[in-house]
Amino acid sequence: MPVFATAALLLALSNVGITAKAPVFDHVIVISVDGLRPDVIDGPEDGALPGFSRLKRGPHTLQARTDATMTVTLPNHVSMATSRPVAGPNGHGWTENIDPPAARHGGTLCKKHGSYVTSMFDVAHNRGVTTAIIATKGKFSILVQSFDDAEGEMDRDGNDDGKGKVDLFAITRTSRMARDHSTSWLALHPKRSLLFVHFAAPDGAGHAFGWNTAMGSPYRASVKEVDTEIAALLAMIDADPALRGRVAIILTADHGGGVPVKTHTEWTAPENFNVPLLIWLGQDTSATELIALNSDRRAVVPSTTYVDNEAVPQPIRSAEVGNIAMQLLGLPAIPGSVANAKQDLLFIEPQATKVTQ
């Protein structure tokens, strides 16, 4: 029987405890907007960016962080998928930011790391959740090569759903095509699903023209382009009774940009390491600030302050989205993960009473 987010949301509101009792959804969409600086979507909700404005009505922060050691695309996306840092004994180890070589030439996370690196796609697929990746850069093939029928780990969780952990992989050329593929896939109404969608337009504009957030700049126009597709995706979900109230969305970015000019390689620069993290819980809710809500379990530091991977506690990082997605699907944390491994990130203010079930 489908799990209705509205009922689960009420249940979550009444739970108290150290760990986060998240509402549970049938479908979770993880959106990465490549090169999205949070300041470009900050400000009054004047209708200029209706898609982002709507997602900001849920729990969110505009001061999440990338990985502490790298502010480039592919390593941070692998961190999102695995909820691991890039470096260190618990890191995934993928540092390249180019199209990966073929699997037989080392183009998998396992071959790079030396042992299997479990992802959110493993946890979901092994429990009967249909998975998909729709991206606008070819280098995302690392996420398929690492988890296909040849390289994926055997499914030992209940029914054997196979070694391949990604059911659909599509590379598109434009933001519109990425959204079209996403809405077409959702319209097939998989019973339960995890969809990862990547939009590259802001990164392309930043590299070509700079990360100028002023009105009328090419960078701002690229953000508006992505916003149009997010708004269309939300409209499609609203209009479909089989999806309405059953889809959660997590949006973040792999990096910001502008330091040095037209790039984003300086990982200690706030312009590069600050990213948004927006969580839409199936309906428009109050705009809860995630840092304030989680001040007892995540670091609270100025947005200009660099924090390394050794600090305890850690700030909220984009790498948490893998385990946030598992929370929202009602699934366990990703084995071997570090970011949000306790699944204790709160989305909703706990209440003073607890419902006994």
Secondary structure, DSSP 8 states (H G I E B T S, - for coil): ----HHHHHHHHHT--SSS------SEEEEEEETT--GGGG-S---SSSHHHHHHTTSSEEEEEE--SS--SHHHHHHHHHHT--SSSTTS------S----GGGT-SHHHHHSS----HHHHHHTTT-EEEEEESSGGGGHHHHTTSTTTS----SSS---S---SEEEE-SSHHHHHHHHHHHHHT--SSEEEEEEE-HHHHHHHHH----STT-HHHHHHHHHHHHHHHHHHHHHH-TTTTTSEEEEEE-S----SSTT----TT-HHHHEEEEEEE-SS-----BHHHHTTTTS----TT----TT-SS---BGGGHHHHHHHHHT----TT--TTTT----SS---S-----
